Amino acid sequence: MEEVANCLTIPIMITENGVVTDDDKKREEFIQRALIYYLLSCLEKGIDNWIIYGIP
């Protein structure tokens, strides 16, 4: 994501993130952990040109 962000002047839109499972609780936990990890990682690197789509 860092490499892409450095090349773009427009926001990066995150539209898909998940895990294949029938367990809704595991799916929810995965999405929450992944988003927190990637958002914090981006912020630490100074990447702030992203949009998360589909989060209610």
C-alpha positions, 0 to 999 in steps of 0.5 A, a space after each residue: 500500500 505504501 508503494 501505491 500511495 507514494 505514486 498516487 495523488 488521489 485517495 486509495 479506496 479500500 473496498 474488500 477485506 475479509 476471510 473465508 469462513 462460515 463463522 460470523 464472529 471470526 469474520 468480524 474479528 478478522 476485519 476489525 483486526 485487519 483494519 486497525 493494523 492497516 490503518 495504524 500502519 498507514 498513519 505511522 508511515 504518513 499515508 493518509 490518502 485512503 477511504 474505507 468503503 462499505 463500513 456501516 
